[in-house]
């Protein structure tokens, strides 16, 4: 019996020792090969991470991030409440159609068909996404190959650049250039314009697309018909796509008109329109966006969508569909949210302009969006210099303002490519889609600042 156990025991002890050695080896072993994909190189930094943390660390009035701090319209909240309660339809808690909840794509096709003057098929000309952000991602992944060039107009919404690079494309930048305003007048976002010859020079055989953002974040510029025709003519000439980010389409002021580039001759077949329920109905946390365009383009977006996100939240889509149904019934009437919201925001814009002027900043009056850019070049003496620092002045100013004044804004240089940051580093961006109490708190800060500046 013992002779039989002996070999087994020796084998067991040997195996145990080997296992112990292997465990020790495993606990000490670390991966040495690179794990980051090359497509992520140079796109890891994000201005929002830094400034959100900064605003949270200090007690600030936050006019930096672009979201309303007032509630959405009652009719939309009620629609969402009914959707999540399941009282009308318990299946709203389950998956819906992958490319868009049928009631939502149908009402979007009806509305945009009216706006564009064409019949739209809700199943092929509209796709719902997880916010406009995912719509942009789908476009770049669907259309851009290694070596393709994508023209980006500066200043630009900061995700355009990394998304193009992650898709293997090469961003080609062209800035809107400011023209001096009339003496005694504040500058308008309309004073920032493209140079036609410079724009034409950016198109080449490698140009696959141009990204258009009108109304523009961060500047608030609403591109005129003439400017859109210039872009359209070049797209047609060079057979280029247009990715048209129109999330602020309903937020235009002073009688300005938002013109959809897809409505211009030759542009429907080469344009993807991107929209956002978050910006349309003041519900940025719902993350419901959409694309509108020809099936020949959207079929490729559907391929990206079905192999990544696949499906968007059903209840939120249903509520947004009911919101659009209500707005379509009240379209152009005084009680339309699309009429009321821009009127209220224009008042808030004008209030913030007065507050900024009082302290010595020079606001650029936006024609659209809920953002306002201000010139801070007169404040350089107040911000301590940082020797041997390559951080742009506007970024240092924004951090200084949070820490010393309790007011948060975003540096405009964050919306430019690296080569152009220093050319536009004397501006900061504010968001005025805030409750009156928030804007009053900001005004109090600016008025105290004014007194400090004028004190003997």
Buried (B, 14 or more C-beta within 10 A) or exposed (E): EEEEEEEEEEEEEEEEEEEEEEEEEEEEEEEEEEEEEEEEEEBEEEBBEBBBEBBEEBEBBBBBBBBBBEEBBEBBBEBBEBBBEEEEBEEBEEEBBBBBBBBBBBBBBBBBBEBBEEEBEBBBBBBBBBBBBBBBBBBBBBBBEEEBBBBBBBBBBBBBBBBBBBBBBBBBBBBBEBEEBEEEEBBBBBBBBBEBEEBBEBBEEEBBBBBBBBBBBBBBBBBBEEBBBBBBBBBBEBEBBBBBBBBBBBBBBBEBEBBBBBBBEEBBEBBBBBBBBBBBBBBBEBBBBBBBBBEEBBEBBBEBBEEEBEBBBBBBBBBBBBBBBBBBEBEEEEEBBBBEBBEEBBBBBBBBBEBBBEBBBBBBBBBBBBBBBBBBEEBEEBBEEEEEEEEBBBBBBBBBBBEEBBBBBBBBBBBBBEEBBEEBBBBBBBBBBBEEEBBEBBBBBBEEBBEEEEEE
